Amino acid sequence: MSAILPPSPLHQQVDSLYRDHGGWLTGWLRKRLADRDKAADISHDTFVRLLTGTIAHPLREPRHFLATVAKRVMIDHLRRRSVEQAYLDALAQEPELLACSPEQHMLMLETLLQLDAMLDGLGYKVRQAFLLAQLEGLGYIEIAEHLGVSVSSVTKYMAKATEQCLLFALDAQA
């Protein structure tokens, strides 16, 4: 028989935040989203995110902290929905002969979401340069013309995007 371990300090902090402010956060989200179920989902995901991170203690303004984390969770949900919708729109443009199975559909969607996460935080031109090279097969000169920048800038963009992808891959393996 294994012994039950006491909750970690982080779990205790999140539990305290949930008990003291969970109802407030769900209400705050409901006012902004006008959807009770979505507000509950975002509130839940906010506390799950807190469990995977760290919290400075003591929090001077716990509601402000929770609202900030909840906004980030909402942005992640919107980004995911945007990627999914773009994929569905692109899929709708494809002829039926190229339609894929539900399993292939989910694998492609997951790949797109991983690509979006990999490139998250990169500037617009860096992302565009990487996507133009990888998805459109454009060379550096063509990318430079498309973006209105020098070829040396494209080289720097590609190096930065490649570094970001490698760091993401290393984090995924850890």
C-alpha positions in Angstrom: 0.0 0.0 0.0 1.4 3.4 -1.0 1.4 6.4 1.3 -0.6 9.5 0.2 1.7 12.4 -0.3 0.7 15.8 1.1 -0.3 18.4 -1.5 2.6 20.5 -2.8 2.7 24.2 -1.9 1.7 25.0 -5.5 -1.4 22.8 -5.2 -2.3 24.4 -1.9 -2.0 27.9 -3.5 -4.1 27.0 -6.4 -6.7 25.3 -4.1 -6.8 28.4 -2.0 -7.2 30.6 -5.1 -10.0 28.4 -6.4 -11.9 28.4 -3.1 -11.5 32.1 -2.6 -11.9 33.4 -6.2 -13.1 30.6 -8.5 -16.7 31.7 -8.4 -15.7 35.3 -9.1 -13.5 34.3 -12.0 -16.3 32.2 -13.6 -18.7 35.2 -13.2 -16.2 37.6 -14.6 -15.7 35.4 -17.6 -19.4 34.9 -18.1 -19.9 38.6 -18.4 -17.3 38.8 -21.1 -18.2 35.7 -23.0 -22.0 35.7 -22.6 -21.8 31.9 -22.5 -22.0 30.1 -19.2 -20.5 26.8 -20.5 -17.5 28.6 -22.2 -16.9 30.6 -19.0 -16.8 27.5 -16.9 -14.4 25.8 -19.4 -12.1 28.8 -19.5 -12.2 29.1 -15.7 -11.3 25.4 -15.4 -8.5 25.7 -17.9 -7.1 28.7 -16.0 -6.8 26.7 -12.8 -5.3 23.8 -14.7 -2.7 26.2 -16.2 -1.9 27.4 -12.8 -1.2 23.9 -11.6 1.4 23.5 -14.4 3.3 26.7 -13.6 4.5 28.7 -10.6 2.9 31.4 -8.6 4.7 34.2 -6.7 3.6 34.2 -3.2 1.9 36.0 -1.7 -0.3 37.5 -4.4 -1.2 41.1 -3.7 -4.0 41.1 -6.3 -5.2 37.6 -6.8 -8.2 38.6 -9.0 -6.0 40.7 -11.3 -3.6 37.7 -11.5 -6.5 35.3 -12.3 -8.0 37.6 -14.9 -4.6 37.9 -16.6 -4.1 34.2 -16.8 -7.7 33.7 -17.9 -7.2 36.2 -20.8 -4.2 34.2 -21.9 -6.2 31.0 -21.8 -9.0 32.8 -23.9 -6.4 33.9 -26.4 -5.1 30.3 -26.7 -8.7 29.1 -27.2 -9.3 31.7 -29.9 -6.0 30.9 -31.6 -6.9 27.2 -31.7 -10.4 27.9 -33.0 -8.8 30.2 -35.7 -6.4 27.5 -36.8 -9.1 24.9 -36.9 -11.4 27.2 -38.9 -8.6 28.0 -41.4 -8.0 24.3 -41.8 -11.7 23.5 -42.3 -11.9 26.4 -44.9 -8.9 25.0 -46.8 -10.3 21.5 -46.6 -13.6 22.7 -48.0 -11.7 24.1 -51.1 -10.2 20.7 -51.8 -11.9 18.3 -54.3 -13.7 15.3 -52.8 -11.1 12.9 -54.2 -8.5 14.5 -51.9 -10.7 14.3 -48.9 -9.1 12.5 -46.0 -10.3 10.1 -43.3 -11.3 11.5 -39.9 -8.0 10.1 -38.4 -5.9 11.9 -41.1 -8.0 15.0 -40.5 -7.2 15.0 -36.8 -3.5 14.3 -37.4 -3.3 17.3 -39.8 -5.1 19.6 -37.4 -2.8 18.5 -34.6 0.2 19.2 -36.8 -1.1 22.6 -37.7 -1.7 23.4 -34.0 1.8 22.3 -33.1 3.2 24.4 -36.0 1.3 27.4 -34.6 2.7 26.7 -31.1 6.2 26.4 -32.5 6.0 29.7 -34.2 4.2 31.5 -31.4 6.1 34.6 -30.3 7.9 35.2 -33.5 7.4 38.4 -35.4 5.1 38.6 -38.4 7.9 38.7 -41.0 9.8 35.9 -39.4 6.7 33.7 -39.4 5.8 34.7 -42.9 9.3 34.0 -44.2 9.3 30.5 -42.6 5.9 29.6 -43.9 6.6 30.9 -47.4 9.8 28.7 -47.5 8.2 25.6 -45.9 4.7 25.7 -47.3 5.1 27.5 -50.6 8.7 26.4 -51.4 9.9 29.9 -52.1 13.6 30.7 -52.1 15.1 33.5 -50.1 15.1 36.0 -53.0 11.4 35.4 -53.7 10.6 35.7 -50.0 12.6 38.9 -49.7 10.6 40.3 -52.7 7.3 39.1 -51.2 8.1 40.7 -47.8 9.8 43.8 -49.1 13.0 43.1 -47.2 16.6 42.2 -48.1 17.8 38.7 -48.6 20.1 39.0 -45.5 17.0 39.8 -43.5 15.3 36.7 -44.8 18.4 34.7 -43.8 18.1 36.1 -40.3 14.4 35.4 -40.2 14.9 31.8 -41.2 17.7 31.3 -38.7 15.5 32.7 -35.9 12.5 30.6 -37.0 14.7 27.4 -37.2 16.1 28.1 -33.7 12.6 28.5 -32.4 11.5 25.2 -33.9 14.5 23.4 -32.5 13.9 24.8 -29.0 10.3 23.8 -29.3 11.3 20.3 -30.3 13.8 20.0 -27.5 11.1 21.1 -25.0 8.7 18.6 -26.4 11.2 15.8 -25.8 12.0 16.8 -22.2 
